[in-house]
Amino acid sequence: MEWQTGICDCGKDCTICFITCIFPCVTFGEIASALIESDPNSQMDVCFLQGAIYWLLSHIPCCVVTLYTYRWRTKLRNRYNLKGTPFEHDLLTHCFCLCCALCQERRELKVRQPEGVAAHSSFTSTVEDPMAAPDVNTTQMVR
């Protein structure tokens, strides 16, 4: 099966791209929490923990963070039967294009499990547009 978007399609979701470029640990935490089969109430803890691990590993030289993160790409690929191999497609992609890889993985999860990822996502907004017209069907008329 093919990926929904390409590795260089970061512009297809500018919010994910922006957050990932500035705070890749947030994107990684969300990817990891979406891939771990756990109680929905503990997903935010998993997101924070994995994001913190990413942040700590990113401060160690010699690409240590890539040795940790590529395994999550492999897990995502295996879950959705996506084309690729652990070394050529996962490790090398994370080694040379980490931010692009995280963006692609996050977009893939957004498409494949929108309810699971969006439940605690920092990428989704629940703020309603104050200038939007009210929904006539749900507004009660006062006499």
N, C-alpha and C positions, 0 to 999 in steps of 0.2 A: 504494500500500500504506500502511496506517496504522501509526503508532508503536505499540509494544506497551503502553506506559504513557503517561499524560498528563504535561504539563509540571509540573503541581502534585501529582503522585503520589509525592512524595519519601518519604512515610511507608511506601511499599510495600517499601522496603529501607532500614531505619534505619541500617545500617552504612555504606552508600554515602552516605546523607544526612549522617551525623555526620562522616565523613572529609572529605567535600566542603566542608562548612561551615567546618571548621577548617583543612584543608590542600587547597584546591582545586587547587594545583599537582600534587599526587599523582594526583588523579582525572584531570586533563587529561593528564598524562604517560602514564597507562595507556590513555586513549582514543586518543591519538596513536600509541602503540606498537602498539595493536591494529589501527589503520587503515593503518599503513605495512607494505607487503609487504617483509619483510626476513627474514634468517636468524633463526630462533628464538633462537639463542645471543646475538644482538645486541639483542634486544627490550628487555632490561633497560637497556642503554645508551641506547636511543632513549627509553625511559620517563623516565630520569633527565634526559637532555638537554632533552626537551620540557617536563618539569616545571620545570626550571631557567629555561628561556626564559619560561615563563608567570610564574614568580616575579619575574624581572627586569622584565618588561613591566608587571606589576601595580603596580610602584612608580613608573611614569611616569604623570603626570596625563593627563587627557583621554581616558580609556577606550581607551588604546592596546592593552591586552590583548584587548579585544573585537574589534578589527580583525584580530587574529591568530587568535583562537580560533573565530570564526564560520565560517571557511573549513573547519575540521575537521568542524563540524556539517554543512556542505554536502557534504563528502566522504562522511560517514556516510550522509546522506540519499540521495546518488547511488548509493552501493554497494548499498543495500538497496531502492532505488526507493521511498523514502518520500515522502509528499506534502509539498509546501512549495516555497518559492522562496528563493533566496539572500538577497535583501534583506528581504522581509517576514517570513519565518519564521526565518531564521538570524541575520542581523545584528541585527534588532530584539529577538529573543529573547535573544541574548547581551548586548545592550546593557542591557536592563531586567531580565532574570532570569537572570544568568550562573550562579549556583549551581544553580538549578532546571534549567537547560539541561544543565549538566554531569552532574547526577544522572540526568536522562532519557537522555542519550547513553550513560552508563555502564551503566544498566539495560538499554538496548537491546542493547548489545554483550554483556552477560552472558547475555541470552536467545539471541541470534543466533550467537555463537561462544563458548560456555562454555569450551571447551578452550583457545582462544587467549588469552583475557583472563585466565582463572584461573591460567594457568601461572606468572605472576610477580606475581599480584595481591596487594596489601596488604590486600584486603578478604576474602580467603579464609583460613581457618584450617586448619592441618594438625595441630593438637594434638588428640589423642584425649581423650575424657572418661575420667578415671581411675576414675570411679564406675560406668562402664558394665560390664555383664556381658560376660565374654569370649565370643567366638564359639566355640561348641562344635565346629563343623566343622573349625576350623583348630588347635584346641588338641590337642596330643599327650598321650596318657595315659601316665604312667610306671608301670611295674610294679615 
